[in-house]
Amino acid sequence: MSYLQYFLIPELDRRLLKVWLRNKDVFMKNIKLNFLPPFLEPILYLLAMGFGLGTFVDEIGGVSYAQFIAPALIAVSVMYASFFECTYGSYVRMYYQKTFDAIIATPLIIEDVIAGELLWGATRSTINALVMVPVIAAFGLIDLKYSFLIIPFAFLGGLLFACIGMCFTAMTPNIMALNYPALLFITPMFLFSGTFFPLEVLPEPIQYLALAFLPLTHIVRVIRTLAYGSLELSLISDLLWILIASMLFFILSMNLMKKKLIV
Amino acid sequence: MVNINPIIKAEDLVKRYGELTAVDGVSFHVKEGEMFGFLGPNGAGKTTTMKMIQCVSPKTSGKLEVFGMDVSAHEREIKKYMGVVPQENNLDPDFTVYENLRNYSRYFDIPREDAEKRIEELLNFVQLQDKKNVMTESLSGGMKRRLVLARALLNNPQLIVLDEPTVGLDPQARHLIWDKLRSLKKRGVTIVLTTHYLDEAEKLCDRLVVMDYGKILVDGKPSQIIKDHIGTGVVEVDNHPGIVECLRKSETSYEVMGEIIVIYTNDAMHISDQLSIECALDKMTTRKATLEDVFLKLTGRKLRE
């Protein structure tokens, strides 16, 4: 069996947006509850770590500790929102609610369903950024010059984690086993992606490993640069990395899901 | 084949899952406007056949056409004109009754106004108007089934495929579903269903097939199938040692089924008279032959699964 079969390009239909719409409608039913975490979490983190722990830190690269972690908090939220939406969320819809089965009895095919789910996951990340950027800006921790660009960028970053999450969803034998990627992949990434301390303090080989295998490092770099009010050419390499990885995992997740569900 | 353009045409259709052959070279056709049944024990291959017709499970080999289109090449077009009632209710628990239908109508690209009108009609049709704004979780089993049926009709399908539409329902709910299926048939909709309830198949289906181990054992009109395989009547007697001997001499067709002996006949009166005289029997039951007799005769009495 060739590995190429996992990279077949699906023929998607614009109806996939109806799947996105379904998830949006459900989201809107609980809008108050859904808006609370991205609003409250950065405030709590900033209070505890930025202003609490941060009093013991002089400065990092010329900025206060709170200023240093503020963009990382957005990046982490971008990661969490889409990753958890497309792992636990999608798994529940796929396995417990049989939502996917119901949808593929209509002119949509499974690839459309997955694509709609992925776009929705990315949208969740964007919504989180949309809420967090003003909150953090209210604390005066980000430069407003380019910070609005964080919001569209959150869609791309979110899409990457949505696609990675969906691959795990396709491979997991049950919902409990999704705890493994959450624990072994997401948690280390949360801590070691230049989020709460600069990557540069790690040994050089580990820095390269982080850049190569921890997608969050790229998201943090882009958001931090924008939050500091600068636009650097080096961002292009991060954007390219995210774009290529997103495309690969986008196609891979669809093929894996098709193998799992269409038998 | 009489009809030139059957709604469904299967020729030598095969479905394998690894080593297991779930559907083993079946051929059948379903004509426009008829109600067609698939009968068989668990694991006979009915649901797998349904899934291939619904274009959600690819065939391994053979030919399968729906509306004259190959299922492997035209799944989107076929599904546009088909309604599906799956074995397991897969209503959306995040939505109310109305929202379930409205959301589903979008997958068929039904414009908002048309959809709203259609939803009202369908809620009336399945008698769920009062439940319009209720979350589906709180519906009874019968109501859920009716809602799934309404959902399958949103796109005005030419063909409805139902996998065990009345399983687990009380008699009232079953009769209501039957009634709805009959009125759909009257409107010219082609209906394909699987069922375990043989009375259901006998009452509803114009034609049916009995499947077992992935093959079609028999097909035809229910009454004709019964006549061909059983006869018109059945006489049941208790299984005593002397009776088998006596039956053998009288050259009747019979089957020993545990504690009872079932005799198949075209003249139940004559047989029962004959038995009471020749075999000195006084206790026996005479009844009309049913599809259940055919089913058990063909698929045996052994428990499946």
Chai-1 contact restraints between the chains, C-beta under 6 A:
chainA,res_idxA,chainB,res_idxB,connection_type,confidence,min_distance_angstrom,max_distance_angstrom,comment,restraint_id
A,K18,B,R106,contact,1.0,0.0,6.0,A-B,restraint_1
A,K18,B,Y107,contact,1.0,0.0,6.0,A-B,restraint_2
A,R22,B,N103,contact,1.0,0.0,6.0,A-B,restraint_3
A,V26,B,D94,contact,1.0,0.0,6.0,A-B,restraint_4
A,Q97,B,P93,contact,1.0,0.0,6.0,A-B,restraint_5
A,K98,B,N90,contact,1.0,0.0,6.0,A-B,restraint_6
A,D101,B,N90,contact,1.0,0.0,6.0,A-B,restraint_7
A,A102,B,N90,contact,1.0,0.0,6.0,A-B,restraint_8
A,I104,B,V56,contact,1.0,0.0,6.0,A-B,restraint_9
A,A105,B,V84,contact,1.0,0.0,6.0,A-B,restraint_10
A,T106,B,Y107,contact,1.0,0.0,6.0,A-B,restraint_11
A,T106,B,F108,contact,1.0,0.0,6.0,A-B,restraint_12
A,P107,B,R76,contact,1.0,0.0,6.0,A-B,restraint_13
A,P107,B,K79,contact,1.0,0.0,6.0,A-B,restraint_14
A,P107,B,K80,contact,1.0,0.0,6.0,A-B,restraint_15
A,L108,B,Y107,contact,1.0,0.0,6.0,A-B,restraint_16
